[in-house]
Amino acid sequence: TGATSYADAWDKTRGTKTSWVVALSSALDCFMGNLSYSMILADSIRDLLSTFSIATTRTRSLIGVTTLILLPLCLVKNLATLAPFSLLGIIGMAYTSFAIGIRYFGGAYAAGGKF
């Protein structure tokens, strides 16, 4: 269709009367995904801080994670700067999979096992 956005593609194939639905759906999808990740990170940060005897509320943790970590990442114009961290994430996932495999095949997750 030669469109550059979902709303533009919708306009060209279905008409302009309901194209706002696609734009709103895309915006809500991004917003809800970001909110979900923020909540997971906020809970994780709160738990990590508590191990260092730093007491904080979930709300403060959520605001801190959102403003200090997620907002700057959302404002990055060139995502190529995040490439090394993507590789680090892949290595972390491989390490976790390897560790789980060792525990599984070692019987740690079986009935009567350590976990």
C-alpha positions in Angstrom: 0.0 0.0 0.0 3.0 2.3 0.3 1.8 3.3 3.8 4.3 4.4 6.5 2.1 3.6 9.5 -0.7 1.3 10.6 -3.2 4.1 10.5 -2.1 5.1 7.0 -2.4 1.5 5.8 -5.9 1.3 7.4 -6.9 4.6 5.6 -5.8 3.2 2.2 -7.5 -0.2 2.7 -10.6 0.4 4.9 -11.2 4.1 4.7 -10.5 7.1 7.0 -13.6 6.9 9.1 -12.2 4.3 11.6 -8.5 4.8 11.2 -8.4 6.3 14.7 -9.0 2.9 16.1 -5.7 1.5 14.8 -3.8 4.6 16.0 -5.3 4.3 19.4 -4.7 0.6 19.6 -1.0 1.0 18.7 -0.6 3.8 21.3 -2.3 1.8 24.0 -0.3 -1.3 23.2 3.0 0.6 23.7 1.7 2.3 26.8 0.5 -0.9 28.5 3.7 -2.7 27.5 5.8 0.0 29.1 3.6 0.1 32.2 3.9 -3.7 32.6 7.6 -3.6 32.3 7.8 -0.6 34.7 5.8 -2.5 37.3 7.9 -5.7 37.0 11.1 -3.6 37.2 9.8 -1.6 40.1 9.0 -4.7 42.2 12.4 -6.1 41.3 14.3 -2.9 42.2 12.3 -2.7 45.5 13.3 -6.2 46.4 16.9 -5.7 45.4 17.1 -2.5 47.5 15.6 -4.3 50.5 18.5 -6.7 50.5 20.8 -3.7 51.1 18.4 -2.5 53.9 17.1 0.3 51.8 13.4 0.6 52.4 11.3 2.1 49.6 7.7 1.9 48.5 6.5 0.4 45.3 5.4 3.8 44.0 8.8 5.4 44.6 10.5 2.5 43.0 8.1 2.7 40.0 8.7 6.4 39.6 12.4 6.0 39.9 12.7 3.2 37.4 10.5 5.0 34.9 12.2 8.4 35.1 15.8 7.2 35.6 15.9 4.1 33.3 12.9 3.7 31.0 12.4 7.4 30.0 16.0 7.9 28.8 15.9 4.6 26.9 12.6 5.7 25.2 14.2 9.0 24.1 17.3 7.4 22.4 17.2 8.3 18.7 19.7 5.7 17.5 19.1 2.3 18.9 22.5 1.1 17.7 23.9 2.3 21.0 22.0 -0.4 22.8 23.5 -3.3 20.7 26.2 -4.3 23.3 23.5 -4.6 26.0 21.4 -6.7 23.7 24.3 -9.1 23.3 24.7 -9.0 27.1 21.0 -10.0 27.5 21.4 -12.9 25.0 24.5 -14.1 27.0 22.5 -13.8 30.2 19.6 -15.9 28.8 22.0 -18.5 27.6 23.6 -18.7 31.0 20.2 -19.0 32.7 19.1 -21.7 30.3 22.4 -23.6 30.9 22.0 -23.3 34.7 18.4 -24.5 34.6 19.4 -27.4 32.3 22.1 -28.5 34.8 19.6 -28.5 37.7 16.9 -30.3 35.7 19.1 -33.0 34.4 20.8 -33.3 37.8 17.4 -34.1 39.4 17.2 -31.0 41.5 13.6 -30.3 40.3 12.4 -33.9 40.6 10.2 -35.1 43.5 12.4 -35.2 46.6 15.0 -33.0 44.8 16.6 -29.9 46.3 14.1 -27.6 44.6 
